């Protein structure tokens, strides 16, 4: 029985921990050799330690799962783990690739591991991955990016223009929208959902904040791996990035 050296890639630490815990029951086949919390980190790790298999989230800060597959040189087997079923195209269900919806359940994980080939054909795998990337790019090129977000206020709906939004911040079970002109609105969309729907000039900098990178005024190093991000808005907002988002913030400072 082949043992697959494996990397877990997910921006949410609890999701990685849950997956690692479930995979302990399969340690004869799955040997976890690393974890990555974002796409940029994942690319470096994959090409450096060359795993046989990766468990890959799709929606992540910086680069999403498809963009990771586009940029890696080493091509491992891929099992996608995502909270969103709209990406589950037919190619995920063939040969050496699978697609699991979160939260991952042990019985579903067993089926994925059983599908892993003992002697994977790398050329065939490359074609599967290339097919997924082409389908993803085609789907997204056909979609029109939203220009505003609807917010219900009493009996009316206000449309908040995206270019006027400075940032989104989690507030208990809701998310508050802060605009450049000092206004704020509540929405019941989660930050994770907003990440999926918004244009790529909105970027997650912590578990609780999603910012418009076009509104950044300056970035200063803070404690440890954190940064303070100053926004160009009426309220002169200051946001602190999360420790796990260090690579994402650093990418903002590159030309």
Secondary structure in CASP SS format (residue, H / E / C, confidence):
PFRMAT SS
TARGET T0000
AUTHOR 0000-0000-0000
METHOD secondary structure of the structure
MODEL  1
X C 1.00
X C 1.00
X C 1.00
X E 1.00
X E 1.00
X E 1.00
X E 1.00
X E 1.00
X E 1.00
X C 1.00
X C 1.00
X C 1.00
X H 1.00
X H 1.00
X H 1.00
X H 1.00
X H 1.00
X H 1.00
X H 1.00
X H 1.00
X H 1.00
X H 1.00
X H 1.00
X H 1.00
X H 1.00
X H 1.00
X C 1.00
X C 1.00
X C 1.00
X E 1.00
X E 1.00
X E 1.00
X E 1.00
X E 1.00
X E 1.00
X E 1.00
X C 1.00
X C 1.00
X H 1.00
X H 1.00
X H 1.00
X H 1.00
X H 1.00
X H 1.00
X H 1.00
X H 1.00
X H 1.00
X H 1.00
X H 1.00
X C 1.00
X C 1.00
X C 1.00
X E 1.00
X E 1.00
X E 1.00
X E 1.00
X C 1.00
X C 1.00
X C 1.00
X C 1.00
X C 1.00
X C 1.00
X C 1.00
X C 1.00
X H 1.00
X H 1.00
X H 1.00
X H 1.00
X H 1.00
X H 1.00
X H 1.00
X C 1.00
X C 1.00
X C 1.00
X C 1.00
X C 1.00
X E 1.00
X E 1.00
X E 1.00
X E 1.00
X E 1.00
X E 1.00
X C 1.00
X C 1.00
X H 1.00
X H 1.00
X H 1.00
X C 1.00
X C 1.00
X H 1.00
X H 1.00
X H 1.00
X H 1.00
X C 1.00
X C 1.00
X C 1.00
X C 1.00
X E 1.00
X E 1.00
X E 1.00
X E 1.00
X C 1.00
X C 1.00
X C 1.00
X C 1.00
X H 1.00
X H 1.00
X H 1.00
X H 1.00
X H 1.00
X H 1.00
X H 1.00
X H 1.00
X H 1.00
X H 1.00
X C 1.00
X C 1.00
X C 1.00
X C 1.00
X C 1.00
X C 1.00
X H 1.00
X H 1.00
X H 1.00
X H 1.00
X H 1.00
X H 1.00
X H 1.00
X H 1.00
X H 1.00
X H 1.00
X H 1.00
X H 1.00
X H 1.00
X H 1.00
X H 1.00
X H 1.00
X H 1.00
X H 1.00
X H 1.00
X H 1.00
X H 1.00
X C 1.00
X C 1.00
X C 1.00
X C 1.00
X C 1.00
X E 1.00
X E 1.00
X E 1.00
X E 1.00
X E 1.00
X E 1.00
X C 1.00
X C 1.00
X E 1.00
X E 1.00
X E 1.00
X E 1.00
X E 1.00
X E 1.00
X H 1.00
X H 1.00
X H 1.00
X E 1.00
X E 1.00
X E 1.00
X E 1.00
X E 1.00
X E 1.00
X E 1.00
X C 1.00
X C 1.00
X E 1.00
X E 1.00
X E 1.00
X E 1.00
X E 1.00
X E 1.00
X C 1.00
X C 1.00
X C 1.00
X C 1.00
X E 1.00
X E 1.00
X E 1.00
X E 1.00
X C 1.00
X C 1.00
X C 1.00
X H 1.00
X H 1.00
X H 1.00
X H 1.00
X H 1.00
X H 1.00
X H 1.00
X C 1.00
X C 1.00
X C 1.00
X C 1.00
X E 1.00
X E 1.00
X E 1.00
X C 1.00
X C 1.00
X C 1.00
X C 1.00
X E 1.00
X E 1.00
X E 1.00
X E 1.00
X H 1.00
X H 1.00
X H 1.00
X E 1.00
X E 1.00
X E 1.00
X E 1.00
X E 1.00
X E 1.00
X C 1.00
X C 1.00
X C 1.00
X C 1.00
X C 1.00
X E 1.00
X E 1.00
X E 1.00
X E 1.00
X E 1.00
X C 1.00
X C 1.00
X C 1.00
X C 1.00
X C 1.00
X C 1.00
X E 1.00
X E 1.00
X E 1.00
X C 1.00
X C 1.00
X H 1.00
X H 1.00
X H 1.00
X H 1.00
X H 1.00
X H 1.00
X H 1.00
X H 1.00
X H 1.00
X H 1.00
X C 1.00
X C 1.00
X C 1.00
END
